[in-house]
Amino acid sequence: MNEKILIINGPNLGILEKRNKAVYGGLSLKTLENEIREEAKKINCDVDFFQSDIEGEIISEINKNCYDGIILNAGAYSHYSIAIRDAIEASSSIVIEVHISNIFARENFRQRSVIAPVCSGIIAGFGFYGYRLALRACVNIQRTQGEYK
């Protein structure tokens, strides 16, 4: 059985190609999704994608609880959304937080994630490649009986 993984991208990630190229690379969300699909084929898992700028919609996706794992780039919500944190905490899915940029090398307000303590792990600063790392980690955790959850 293939693991089913949901990739959630939060606010402003739908306009990646328009954002600061030095921070986000200038490629589109569609390009990122295509790269993730290719990685998923290599490791034999299924992926779905969801992007929203709306906090409540992100929470609703997490609350569906129908995925083995979730890779979440909550964008700015990572730094202050207690509601998303609570949804992750209630979820039975493995959740890995991912950021394109190294949030710890940026402005002070970006260096703290309120969702990190309830995630299985965090990957930041590797650009789009961070999603590939997160996908592999998520699948590996599933295949080893969730020992890192």
C-alpha positions, -999 to +999 in steps of 0.1 A: +000+000+000+013+034-009+015+061+018-008+090+011+008+124+018-008+158+017+014+189+009-002+220+023+012+254+013-001+285+031-003+322+025+015+338-004+030+305-015+006+305-045+026+335-058+061+322-052+073+333-086+064+369-077+081+370-043+117+379-034+138+358-057+168+359-034+147+343-006+122+321-026+141+314-058+116+328-084+100+294-094+063+288-093+042+266-069+033+245-100+070+239-105+074+228-069+044+205-072+059+189-103+092+183-085+073+167-056+053+144-079+086+132-095+100+125-060+068+107-050+071+083-080+107+075-070+097+064-035+063+049-044+039+071-025+009+092-034+007+130-030-021+155-030-017+193-029-036+221-012-028+258-011-047+285+007-041+320+020-069+314+045-061+300+079-095+282+084-092+264+051-057+251+062-072+239+095-101+222+077-076+202+055-056+191+085-088+181+104-099+158+076-074+133+090-073+111+059-036+112+052-007+092+065+014+123+066+012+160+060+040+183+048+031+218+059+045+251+049+022+273+069+041+304+058+035+333+082+009+313+101+038+292+114+048+321+136+015+328+153-014+305+145-024+287+176-054+274+157-032+256+132-010+243+160-041+229+177-053+212+145-018+196+141-018+184+177-053+168+173-043+151+140-033+114+138-011+122+107+026+127+109+032+164+102+065+178+090+069+216+089+089+229+059+101+263+049+118+273+017+140+299+034+161+294+065+136+311+089+163+311+116+185+334+095+158+359+088+140+386+108+134+379+145+097+375+142+102+346+117+126+327+139+100+313+162+075+287+150+045+280+173+036+249+152+071+232+154+066+217+189+036+196+177+052+186+144+074+155+139+102+177+126+111+208+107+131+214+076+141+249+066+165+266+043+169+241+015+146+257-010+123+234-029+146+205-020+133+207+015+100+194+004+118+163-011+135+158+022+103+161+041+085+137+017+112+111+022+112+116+060+074+113+062+073+081+042+102+067+061+085+074+094+053+056+081+073+026+069+091+022+102+059+021+122+058+059+131+086+056+156+094+093+153+058+106+156 
